[in-house]
């Protein structure tokens, strides 16, 4: 599926360079290309560009295509080509194999899979002897509205419809055999009911592509906290963020709201003063600010949005039924402005849901746009990706920027050692074998990550880049496993924009094995004796001038 936006002044669904020259000719894609819903403005150009299926299909599109074929501006052979690709996909479907679908779905089996996968991906960010919960923990105080109203997944057309349920953390901890503070449950139920009426006076929240508003946090009084500390063995605070389509999260969602910060601070002070542990669960879609408060608490878990079994997934990790083995696929910056995309990411817009008309696109508004309606406004009508090759961890690692949690980070209830068994370049293939040993006291899994540092000189390069990763099986204490990691030789190449080619310089490469981008355990060097260059399609430099009206036009 092609995206809504333009790249170098052209809608992606109308750009033959992307859909035919690169996707099919260069990358060898053999399937169907379709547009996102109502994307682009010109159905005929989309067809010529290799967009086989225009969604959701409109009368004006049918008419434009038919007229273009009749007047000769659209070769019927192109139309036949696109239809053929669709039919080739159709005949591969199970319907043509006399597949008999079941009227009854095994939802219990699906729930088990969801729970297993969800728990497997949870990341333990911090742990100061708080987890897994010890045997003397019997009663638990759950704070944060998200503990009672968890976020299983994103919004939009990918969200769950009929049959939807979501296991709360209350249910998850009860299922694990714990007693959850009943007084807190009553308070939060009332608070959530009141917030629902405030946010959605007409009743149930509407279907939405974009993230819905969530209930504000409330902070217990000091007297309430004193009583809760006496009645409970541990405090768990859950913070949540929703995600969706069309519009990215706003900048203020990176930082905690005033009530969220106050909740962590006051709960942490009260419980830790009594010698009791405080744990924070992040039920989020992407990073939030953690540096200012993570040392106030005893453990931090990033659960992401693991599906309908979310409460059970989190409970499995808290109790030690599952030893966490997830690792971060992104960097948690200390502050929003630390990210290299800060200067050009359009976080200060007002998003307006488009009408579902062909070419409506996604409309963004800002004060500057109101003042200059006919001008192309930076970060509203267009964005220059100024971070260049330094996307994500590549920036933080190259420029030694301090972070809250590095890319690839993830703790365990046990410990592991790494040892390089072998490394080799054989033709076009690179391979490493790494022995991973469980050196701790409980069973667990570990993810081995291989980063490569290229020789200095020539094209600009990051300090290191991830090239391969693999997770071990469940290792018992003292048990080892040799993990094989492989990648292609040209995966270590850099793109030369001027010559539109991938270039692999000769020289000495460092292959680094670690548990995160910042936690390298062992290194080996490999020599590339001959430089290589692979010419690719010119995708970086537009072969046409990008006009102002191309950027402004909706």
C-alpha positions as semicolon CSV with decimal commas, in nm:
position;residue;x (nm);y (nm);z (nm)
1;X;0,000;0,000;0,000
2;X;0,131;0,341;-0,095
3;X;0,114;0,623;0,158
4;X;-0,082;0,948;0,149
5;X;0,211;1,186;0,138
6;X;0,424;1,324;-0,140
7;X;0,793;1,240;-0,173
8;X;0,997;1,498;-0,362
9;X;0,678;1,670;-0,477
10;X;0,483;1,368;-0,604
11;X;0,213;1,161;-0,435
12;X;0,360;0,818;-0,370
13;X;0,066;0,646;-0,538
14;X;0,134;0,846;-0,856
15;X;0,512;0,803;-0,864
16;X;0,635;0,543;-1,113
17;X;0,986;0,575;-0,970
18;X;0,866;0,427;-0,643
19;X;0,604;0,171;-0,744
20;X;0,759;0,034;-1,063
21;X;1,125;0,128;-1,097
22;X;1,228;0,068;-0,737
23;X;0,966;-0,163;-0,585
24;X;0,927;-0,400;-0,878
25;X;1,232;-0,366;-1,102
26;X;1,498;-0,309;-0,836
27;X;1,355;-0,497;-0,538
28;X;1,176;-0,769;-0,733
29;X;0,831;-0,728;-0,577
30;X;0,575;-0,952;-0,752
31;X;0,252;-0,869;-0,570
32;X;-0,026;-0,611;-0,588
33;X;0,023;-0,242;-0,516
34;X;-0,277;-0,053;-0,381
35;X;-0,339;0,301;-0,267
36;X;-0,438;0,403;0,082
37;X;-0,800;0,514;0,111
38;X;-0,867;0,816;-0,113
39;X;-0,498;0,891;-0,160
40;X;-0,370;1,094;-0,452
41;X;-0,561;1,310;-0,698
42;X;-0,518;1,152;-1,042
43;X;-0,650;0,800;-1,099
44;X;-0,497;0,769;-1,446
45;X;-0,151;0,874;-1,328
46;X;-0,180;0,622;-1,044
47;X;-0,259;0,344;-1,290
48;X;0,034;0,437;-1,512
49;X;0,261;0,447;-1,206
50;X;0,182;0,083;-1,131
51;X;-0,081;0,132;-0,862
52;X;-0,296;-0,170;-0,943
53;X;-0,587;-0,107;-0,709
54;X;-0,730;0,233;-0,611
55;X;-0,911;0,220;-0,280
56;X;-1,193;0,242;-0,201
57;X;-1,293;0,304;-0,564
58;X;-1,504;0,602;-0,668
59;X;-1,723;0,690;-0,964
60;X;-1,495;0,972;-1,067
61;X;-1,201;0,727;-1,081
62;X;-1,395;0,477;-1,294
63;X;-1,499;0,757;-1,527
64;X;-1,149;0,904;-1,556
65;X;-0,992;0,566;-1,636
66;X;-1,259;0,477;-1,891
67;X;-1,229;0,815;-2,065
68;X;-0,848;0,789;-2,070
69;X;-0,862;0,447;-2,236
70;X;-1,118;0,568;-2,490
71;X;-0,924;0,883;-2,584
72;X;-0,590;0,701;-2,594
73;X;-0,417;0,874;-2,302
74;X;-0,415;0,546;-2,105
75;X;-0,285;0,242;-2,290
76;X;-0,522;-0,049;-2,239
77;X;-0,217;-0,270;-2,193
78;X;-0,140;-0,086;-1,868
79;X;-0,494;-0,145;-1,748
80;X;-0,466;-0,514;-1,837
81;X;-0,131;-0,536;-1,658
82;X;-0,277;-0,397;-1,337
83;X;-0,586;-0,618;-1,354
84;X;-0,368;-0,924;-1,420
85;X;-0,167;-0,859;-1,104
86;X;-0,487;-0,845;-0,899
87;X;-0,620;-1,167;-1,052
88;X;-0,287;-1,343;-0,992
89;X;-0,327;-1,265;-0,624
90;X;-0,691;-1,373;-0,620
91;X;-0,619;-1,719;-0,763
92;X;-0,356;-1,777;-0,494
93;X;-0,620;-1,742;-0,222
94;X;-0,754;-2,048;-0,038
95;X;-1,094;-2,005;-0,206
96;X;-0,945;-2,157;-0,520
97;X;-0,816;-2,454;-0,319
98;X;-1,163;-2,547;-0,187
99;X;-1,069;-2,416;0,154
100;X;-1,346;-2,463;0,410
101;X;-1,339;-2,192;0,670
102;X;-1,461;-2,261;1,022
103;X;-1,774;-2,088;1,146
104;X;-1,640;-2,115;1,500
105;X;-1,303;-1,960;1,581
106;X;-1,097;-2,104;1,865
107;X;-1,079;-1,778;2,060
108;X;-0,922;-1,945;2,364
109;X;-0,630;-2,063;2,153
110;X;-0,595;-1,714;2,008
111;X;-0,593;-1,565;2,358
112;X;-0,311;-1,799;2,461
113;X;-0,105;-1,691;2,159
114;X;-0,177;-1,323;2,232
115;X;-0,077;-1,364;2,596
116;X;0,243;-1,551;2,507
117;X;0,356;-1,307;2,239
118;X;0,254;-1,003;2,444
119;X;0,454;-1,108;2,748
120;X;0,752;-1,202;2,529
121;X;0,774;-0,845;2,399
122;X;0,753;-0,664;2,733
123;X;1,070;-0,470;2,818
124;X;1,209;-0,442;3,170
125;X;1,365;-0,095;3,171
126;X;1,473;-0,068;3,534
127;X;1,472;-0,299;3,833
128;X;1,610;-0,228;4,178
129;X;1,525;-0,555;4,353
130;X;1,152;-0,497;4,305
131;X;1,076;-0,769;4,051
132;X;0,970;-1,038;4,027
133;X;0,729;-0,979;4,314
134;X;0,840;-1,162;4,626
135;X;0,634;-1,421;4,811
136;X;0,544;-1,178;5,091
137;X;0,353;-0,954;4,850
138;X;-0,017;-1,033;4,888
139;X;-0,209;-0,708;4,846
140;X;-0,149;-0,456;4,569
141;X;-0,249;-0,093;4,522
142;X;-0,310;-0,007;4,158
143;X;-0,276;0,360;4,063
144;X;-0,327;0,538;3,734
145;X;-0,642;0,532;3,524
146;X;-0,472;0,301;3,274
147;X;-0,449;0,023;3,536
148;X;-0,828;0,005;3,506
149;X;-0,861;0,102;3,139
150;X;-0,563;-0,044;2,956
151;X;-0,470;0,020;2,593
152;X;-0,450;-0,311;2,403
153;X;-0,370;-0,173;2,057
154;X;-0,392;0,126;1,825
155;X;-0,698;0,300;1,687
156;X;-0,824;0,312;1,331
157;X;-0,906;0,042;1,080
158;X;-0,667;-0,204;1,242
159;X;-0,848;-0,194;1,576
160;X;-1,058;-0,482;1,704
161;X;-1,433;-0,478;1,644
162;X;-1,684;-0,751;1,726
163;X;-1,583;-0,974;2,016
164;X;-1,346;-0,718;2,160
165;X;-1,239;-0,743;2,521
166;X;-0,945;-0,610;2,717
167;X;-0,800;-0,762;3,034
168;X;-0,730;-0,484;3,284
169;X;-0,441;-0,495;3,527
170;X;-0,696;-0,549;3,805
171;X;-0,811;-0,868;3,634
172;X;-0,456;-0,971;3,551
173;X;-0,332;-0,941;3,909
174;X;-0,641;-1,112;4,047
175;X;-0,594;-1,395;3,798
176;X;-0,240;-1,427;3,934
177;X;-0,376;-1,471;4,288
178;X;-0,326;-1,123;4,434
179;X;-0,569;-0,908;4,627
180;X;-0,619;-0,566;4,471
181;X;-0,713;-0,271;4,694
182;X;-1,094;-0,261;4,672
183;X;-1,123;0,099;4,791
184;X;-0,896;0,216;4,510
185;X;-1,101;0,018;4,258
186;X;-1,417;0,202;4,369
187;X;-1,247;0,541;4,348
188;X;-1,108;0,478;4,001
189;X;-1,435;0,334;3,869
190;X;-1,618;0,650;3,977
191;X;-1,343;0,871;3,838
192;X;-1,345;0,692;3,502
193;X;-1,724;0,712;3,484
194;X;-1,716;1,086;3,552
195;X;-1,436;1,139;3,299
196;X;-1,624;0,942;3,035
197;X;-1,923;1,173;3,075
198;X;-1,699;1,478;3,057
199;X;-1,509;1,365;2,749
200;X;-1,802;1,208;2,564
201;X;-2,131;1,365;2,679
202;X;-2,325;1,172;2,413
203;X;-2,212;0,836;2,544
204;X;-1,965;0,591;2,392
205;X;-1,653;0,727;2,218
206;X;-1,692;0,736;1,840
207;X;-1,489;0,532;1,594
208;X;-1,174;0,728;1,531
209;X;-0,861;0,699;1,320
210;X;-0,675;0,932;1,553
211;X;-0,599;0,872;1,922
212;X;-0,897;0,932;2,149
213;X;-0,885;1,150;2,457
214;X;-0,824;0,959;2,777
215;X;-0,928;1,025;3,133
216;X;-0,717;1,269;3,331
217;X;-0,525;1,131;3,628
218;X;-0,626;1,209;3,982
219;X;-0,388;1,215;4,276
220;X;-0,495;1,072;4,614
221;X;-0,476;1,301;4,914
222;X;-0,203;1,252;5,172
223;X;-0,455;1,099;5,414
224;X;-0,577;0,856;5,149
225;X;-0,220;0,761;5,063
226;X;-0,133;0,699;5,427
227;X;-0,419;0,453;5,460
228;X;-0,335;0,286;5,129
229;X;0,029;0,240;5,227
230;X;-0,079;0,061;5,546
231;X;-0,318;-0,169;5,362
232;X;-0,098;-0,273;5,068
233;X;0,238;-0,442;5,017
234;X;0,336;-0,277;4,689
235;X;0,222;0,008;4,462
236;X;0,188;-0,022;4,085
237;X;0,131;0,289;3,871
238;X;0,026;0,249;3,508
239;X;0,060;0,531;3,257
240;X;-0,102;0,503;2,914
241;X;-0,087;0,658;2,570
242;X;-0,308;0,579;2,272
243;X;-0,200;0,559;1,909
244;X;-0,379;0,566;1,579
245;X;-0,371;0,656;1,212
246;X;-0,341;0,979;1,018
247;X;-0,193;1,194;1,294
248;X;0,114;1,133;1,505
249;X;0,111;1,197;1,877
250;X;0,143;1,554;1,992
251;X;0,460;1,680;2,156
252;X;0,294;1,714;2,496
253;X;0,233;1,339;2,501
254;X;0,607;1,279;2,526
255;X;0,616;1,461;2,858
256;X;0,407;1,352;3,155
257;X;0,114;1,571;3,244
258;X;0,122;1,757;3,573
259;X;-0,109;1,508;3,743
260;X;0,091;1,212;3,613
261;X;0,414;1,353;3,753
262;X;0,246;1,436;4,083
263;X;0,099;1,086;4,105
264;X;0,440;0,920;4,064
265;X;0,611;1,158;4,305
266;X;0,357;1,136;4,585
267;X;0,293;0,762;4,562
268;X;0,668;0,692;4,546
269;X;0,745;0,910;4,847
270;X;0,469;0,757;5,057
271;X;0,544;0,391;4,982
272;X;0,922;0,412;4,983
273;X;0,914;0,595;5,316
274;X;0,743;0,284;5,450
275;X;1,001;0,056;5,289
276;X;0,761;-0,064;5,020
277;X;0,829;-0,095;4,648
278;X;0,683;0,118;4,370
279;X;0,659;-0,010;4,012
280;X;0,564;0,188;3,700
281;X;0,405;0,022;3,395
282;X;0,421;0,208;3,063
283;X;0,127;0,100;2,845
284;X;0,244;0,312;2,552
285;X;0,298;0,316;2,176
286;X;0,627;0,507;2,161
287;X;0,870;0,679;2,399
288;X;0,770;0,906;2,685
289;X;0,991;1,113;2,911
290;X;1,135;0,896;3,190
291;X;1,460;1,060;3,300
292;X;1,301;1,299;3,553
293;X;1,120;1,032;3,755
294;X;1,267;0,685;3,691
295;X;1,495;0,703;3,996
296;X;1,198;0,782;4,221
297;X;1,061;0,430;4,171
298;X;1,196;0,077;4,208
299;X;1,112;-0,073;3,869
300;X;0,991;0,041;3,528
301;X;0,830;-0,187;3,270
302;X;0,744;-0,094;2,912
303;X;0,453;-0,315;2,810
304;X;0,380;-0,128;2,485
305;X;0,031;-0,226;2,358
306;X;0,041;-0,607;2,358
307;X;-0,319;-0,694;2,270
308;X;-0,640;-0,787;2,447
309;X;-0,461;-1,000;2,708
310;X;-0,257;-0,698;2,819
311;X;-0,344;-0,729;3,191
312;X;-0,246;-1,096;3,198
313;X;0,072;-1,027;2,997
314;X;0,188;-0,766;3,247
315;X;0,093;-0,983;3,545
316;X;0,293;-1,275;3,403
317;X;0,605;-1,057;3,394
318;X;0,546;-0,894;3,734
319;X;0,509;-1,231;3,904
320;X;0,803;-1,395;3,730
321;X;0,586;-1,648;3,550
322;X;0,752;-1,500;3,243
323;X;1,107;-1,368;3,259
324;X;1,109;-1,048;3,048
325;X;1,315;-1,074;2,731
326;X;1,196;-0,782;2,520
327;X;1,436;-0,512;2,399
328;X;1,361;-0,156;2,292
329;X;1,318;-0,096;1,917
330;X;1,376;0,275;1,975
331;X;1,571;0,517;2,195
332;X;1,415;0,687;2,497
333;X;1,557;1,039;2,481
334;X;1,601;1,252;2,791
335;X;1,401;1,536;2,639
336;X;1,204;1,584;2,320
337;X;1,455;1,829;2,175
338;X;1,733;1,570;2,192
339;X;1,594;1,381;1,892
340;X;1,757;1,487;1,564
341;X;1,416;1,519;1,396
342;X;1,303;1,781;1,649
343;X;1,381;2,071;1,416
344;X;1,168;1,943;1,130
345;X;0,904;1,713;1,273
346;X;0,566;1,888;1,247
347;X;0,453;1,857;1,608
348;X;0,291;2,199;1,633
349;X;0,001;2,152;1,391
350;X;-0,371;2,120;1,445
351;X;-0,494;1,801;1,278
352;X;-0,829;1,808;1,098
353;X;-0,989;1,483;0,990
354;X;-1,033;1,487;0,612
355;X;-1,357;1,430;0,433
356;X;-1,351;1,105;0,241
357;X;-1,322;1,257;-0,103
358;X;-1,060;1,167;-0,357
359;X;-0,749;1,372;-0,309
360;X;-0,859;1,523;0,021
361;X;-0,537;1,411;0,179
362;X;-0,464;1,480;0,543
363;X;-0,519;1,842;0,638
364;X;-0,291;2,018;0,882
365;X;-0,337;2,367;1,015
366;X;-0,113;2,607;1,206
367;X;-0,104;2,975;1,296
368;X;0,170;3,033;1,038
369;X;-0,042;2,861;0,772
370;X;-0,337;3,086;0,852
371;X;-0,114;3,389;0,803
372;X;0,038;3,258;0,476
373;X;-0,234;3,044;0,314
374;X;-0,078;3,047;-0,033
375;X;0,280;2,983;0,070
376;X;0,446;2,649;0,133
377;X;0,493;2,643;0,508
378;X;0,777;2,432;0,641
379;X;0,666;2,149;0,870
380;X;0,305;2,196;0,758
381;X;0,305;2,158;0,379
382;X;0,640;1,986;0,355
383;X;0,919;1,848;0,569
384;X;1,289;1,823;0,494
385;X;1,440;1,522;0,669
386;X;1,740;1,712;0,798
387;X;1,870;1,437;1,026
388;X;2,005;1,264;0,717
389;X;2,156;0,926;0,799
390;X;2,144;0,993;1,173
391;X;1,800;0,851;1,238
392;X;1,723;0,723;1,588
393;X;2,005;0,547;1,770
394;X;2,252;0,629;1,491
395;X;2,242;0,992;1,603
396;X;2,263;0,924;1,976
397;X;2,550;0,677;1,936
398;X;2,750;0,884;1,685
399;X;2,735;1,208;1,879
400;X;2,755;1,050;2,227
401;X;2,422;1,200;2,327
402;X;2,313;1,088;2,673
403;X;1,982;0,902;2,673
404;X;1,739;0,770;2,931
405;X;1,726;0,420;2,779
406;X;1,930;0,320;2,471
407;X;1,812;0,140;2,161
408;X;1,804;-0,236;2,217
409;X;1,791;-0,203;2,597
410;X;1,609;-0,469;2,797
411;X;1,681;-0,624;3,138
412;X;1,610;-0,973;3,268
413;X;1,563;-1,142;3,605
414;X;1,881;-1,334;3,529
415;X;2,217;-1,246;3,372
416;X;2,394;-1,358;3,054
417;X;2,746;-1,369;2,918
418;X;2,842;-1,346;2,549
419;X;3,140;-1,504;2,374
420;X;3,220;-1,487;2,003
421;X;3,273;-1,841;1,875
422;X;3,344;-1,753;1,512
423;X;3,306;-1,479;1,253
424;X;3,341;-1,502;0,879
425;X;3,282;-1,337;0,542
426;X;3,203;-1,597;0,279
427;X;3,134;-1,443;-0,059
428;X;2,828;-1,221;-0,021
429;X;2,742;-1,350;0,325
430;X;2,855;-1,246;0,672
431;X;2,810;-1,474;0,970
432;X;2,880;-1,475;1,343
433;X;2,834;-1,748;1,599
434;X;2,792;-1,625;1,957
435;X;2,777;-1,841;2,268
436;X;2,522;-1,708;2,517
437;X;2,533;-1,845;2,872
438;X;2,280;-1,796;3,148
439;X;2,501;-1,691;3,440
440;X;2,214;-1,615;3,680
441;X;1,978;-1,805;3,904
442;X;1,661;-1,843;3,697
443;X;1,565;-1,946;3,345
444;X;1,548;-1,676;3,080
445;X;1,598;-1,570;2,719
446;X;1,839;-1,314;2,578
447;X;1,852;-1,122;2,251
448;X;2,196;-1,102;2,090
449;X;2,255;-0,790;1,881
450;X;2,534;-0,736;1,627
451;X;2,643;-0,381;1,544
452;X;2,895;-0,295;1,273
453;X;3,137;-0,003;1,263
454;X;3,268;0,076;0,915
455;X;3,623;0,199;0,846
456;X;3,676;0,575;0,857
457;X;3,697;0,784;0,543
458;X;3,488;0,819;0,233
459;X;3,114;0,856;0,281
460;X;2,975;0,983;0,609
461;X;2,873;0,696;0,838
462;X;2,716;0,645;1,181
463;X;2,932;0,520;1,468
464;X;2,760;0,183;1,450
465;X;2,461;0,019;1,285
466;X;2,255;-0,284;1,383
467;X;2,301;-0,563;1,128
468;X;2,156;-0,873;1,294
469;X;1,985;-0,994;1,608
470;X;1,846;-1,320;1,743
471;X;1,684;-1,446;2,061
472;X;1,794;-1,760;2,243
473;X;1,569;-2,039;2,356
474;X;1,474;-2,050;2,726
475;X;1,809;-2,112;2,896
476;X;1,826;-2,271;3,238
477;X;2,085;-2,143;3,490
478;X;2,429;-2,245;3,365
479;X;2,298;-2,348;3,023
480;X;2,451;-2,214;2,699
481;X;2,340;-2,183;2,339
482;X;2,537;-2,092;2,029
483;X;2,335;-1,842;1,828
484;X;2,404;-1,789;1,457
485;X;2,360;-1,439;1,317
486;X;2,394;-1,359;0,948
487;X;2,358;-1,069;0,708
488;X;2,456;-0,977;0,353
489;X;2,794;-0,819;0,281
490;X;2,629;-0,522;0,108
491;X;2,419;-0,459;0,420
492;X;2,735;-0,285;0,546
493;X;2,742;-0,047;0,249
494;X;2,648;0,322;0,251
495;X;2,436;0,505;-0,004
496;X;2,611;0,761;-0,220
497;X;2,334;1,004;-0,313
498;X;2,537;1,175;-0,586
499;X;2,606;0,855;-0,778
500;X;2,288;0,671;-0,664
501;X;2,488;0,368;-0,562
502;X;2,556;0,158;-0,255
503;X;2,927;0,168;-0,180
504;X;3,116;-0,078;0,036
505;X;3,468;0,050;0,106
506;X;3,753;-0,189;0,163
507;X;3,914;-0,190;0,504
508;X;3,869;-0,318;0,858
509;X;3,519;-0,346;1,001
510;X;3,439;-0,390;1,369
511;X;3,167;-0,642;1,447
512;X;3,034;-0,570;1,795
513;X;2,815;-0,806;1,998
514;X;2,600;-0,665;2,273
515;X;2,272;-0,648;2,463
516;X;2,194;-0,296;2,339
517;X;2,349;-0,024;2,125
518;X;2,521;0,107;2,439
519;X;2,609;-0,230;2,595
520;X;2,872;-0,390;2,371
521;X;3,021;-0,701;2,533
522;X;3,275;-0,824;2,276
523;X;3,421;-0,718;1,942
524;X;3,598;-0,882;1,650
525;X;3,743;-0,729;1,332
526;X;3,687;-0,842;0,975
527;X;3,861;-0,716;0,663
528;X;3,694;-0,641;0,333
529;X;3,974;-0,667;0,077
530;X;3,792;-0,525;-0,224
531;X;3,561;-0,225;-0,248
532;X;3,221;-0,283;-0,408
533;X;2,962;-0,056;-0,567
534;X;2,604;-0,137;-0,665
535;X;2,419;0,112;-0,884
536;X;2,055;0,170;-0,791
537;X;1,766;0,377;-0,922
538;X;1,798;0,748;-0,863
539;X;1,546;0,796;-0,584
540;X;1,723;1,062;-0,377
541;X;1,747;1,345;-0,630
542;X;1,418;1,439;-0,801
543;X;1,450;1,440;-1,181
544;X;1,203;1,729;-1,183
545;X;1,180;2,066;-1,011
546;X;0,955;2,073;-0,706
547;X;0,727;2,373;-0,746
548;X;0,579;2,567;-0,457
549;X;0,227;2,488;-0,573
550;X;0,305;2,114;-0,559
551;X;0,372;2,150;-0,189
552;X;0,075;2,370;-0,108
553;X;-0,185;2,194;-0,324
554;X;-0,417;1,970;-0,120
